[in-house]
Amino acid sequence: MSAGRLRVPTRARRGEVIEIRLLLEHPMENGFRRDALGRAVPKNIINTLVARYDGREILRAEFGTGVAANPYLAFFTRATASGEVVVSWVDDAGLAGEVRAPIEVG
């Protein structure tokens, strides 16, 4: 399972636009590289990523081989209610990861 770090404001005003930042720790092997013995390193990238805020999907991404290792994403959404931001992902090897962060809206 790959790890990730999620940064969300702890508090926001209702209707405020907030920035969500995510750093994933994943090698993102594109399948074109060779190891020390000349064998191809199998392709293994995060292929699907979904972000949910208070149970509602706010972002869905499908990555390709052009994404660098340890991808960083930043995106915006509007603060509507107190809840939790949950980001989950799955890679080509079938391993999944998830990070969560609460947000209080007043």
matplotlib code that plots the C-alpha trace (Angstrom):
import matplotlib.pyplot as plt

x = [0.0, 1.3, 1.2, -0.2, -0.3, -3.5, -3.6, -7.1, -7.9, -9.1, -11.8, -13.6, -16.5, -19.6, -19.3, -15.5, -13.4, -10.8, -7.6, -7.0, -3.4, -2.3, 1.1, 1.2, 4.3, 4.3, 7.0, 4.7, 6.7, 5.8, 6.9, 9.7, 12.6, 15.0, 16.6, 20.3, 20.0, 18.2, 14.7, 11.8, 10.4, 6.6, 4.2, 2.7, 1.0, -1.9, -4.7, -7.7, -8.0, -11.2, -11.7, -14.9, -16.0, -18.7, -19.5, -19.9, -17.4, -15.6, -12.7, -12.0, -8.6, -7.2, -3.4, -1.3, 2.3, 3.4, 2.9, 6.1, 6.8, 5.3, 2.6, 1.4, -2.1, -3.8, -7.5, -10.3, -13.8, -16.4, -16.8, -20.5, -20.7, -18.5, -17.3, -14.4, -12.3, -11.4, -9.0, -8.6, -6.6, -5.8, -2.7, -2.0, -0.9, -4.4, -3.0, -5.2, -4.5, -6.6, -6.1, -8.6, -8.8, -11.7, -12.9, -15.1, -17.4, -19.0]
y = [0.0, 3.4, 6.2, 9.7, 13.0, 15.1, 18.8, 20.4, 23.6, 22.6, 25.4, 27.2, 29.5, 28.1, 29.0, 29.6, 28.1, 25.9, 24.3, 20.5, 19.3, 15.7, 14.1, 10.4, 8.2, 5.8, 4.8, 5.2, 2.7, 3.3, -0.1, 1.3, 1.2, -1.7, -3.1, -3.9, -7.2, -5.7, -7.0, -4.7, -3.3, -4.0, -1.1, -0.1, 3.3, 4.7, 4.3, 5.6, 8.3, 9.5, 12.4, 12.7, 15.5, 14.7, 11.6, 13.3, 12.8, 16.0, 14.7, 11.6, 11.2, 8.5, 8.6, 7.5, 6.6, 10.3, 11.0, 11.3, 9.3, 10.6, 12.7, 16.0, 17.2, 20.4, 21.2, 23.4, 22.9, 25.0, 24.4, 23.4, 21.5, 20.0, 16.6, 14.6, 14.7, 11.2, 10.4, 6.8, 5.3, 2.0, 1.0, -1.5, -4.1, -3.9, -2.2, 0.5, 3.5, 6.0, 9.2, 11.2, 14.7, 16.5, 20.0, 22.1, 24.6, 27.4]
z = [0.0, -0.9, 1.7, 1.2, 3.0, 2.8, 3.8, 4.3, 6.3, 9.8, 9.7, 6.9, 6.5, 4.7, 1.0, 1.2, -1.5, 0.1, -1.3, -0.8, -1.2, -1.6, -1.8, -2.7, -2.0, -5.0, -7.5, -10.5, -12.6, -16.3, -17.6, -19.8, -17.3, -17.0, -13.8, -13.3, -15.2, -18.2, -17.3, -17.8, -14.5, -14.6, -15.1, -11.8, -11.6, -9.6, -12.1, -10.2, -7.5, -6.0, -3.5, -1.5, 0.8, 3.3, 1.4, -2.0, -4.8, -5.7, -7.8, -9.9, -11.7, -13.9, -14.3, -17.2, -17.6, -17.9, -14.1, -12.1, -9.0, -5.8, -7.5, -5.9, -6.5, -5.5, -6.2, -4.9, -3.6, -1.8, 2.0, 2.4, 5.7, 8.4, 7.5, 6.3, 3.1, 2.1, -0.8, -2.0, -4.8, -6.5, -8.4, -11.2, -8.7, -7.0, -3.9, -2.4, -0.2, 1.6, 3.6, 5.6, 7.1, 8.9, 8.2, 10.4, 8.6, 10.6]

ax = plt.figure().add_subplot(projection="3d")
ax.plot(x, y, z, "-o")
ax.set_aspect("equal")
plt.show()
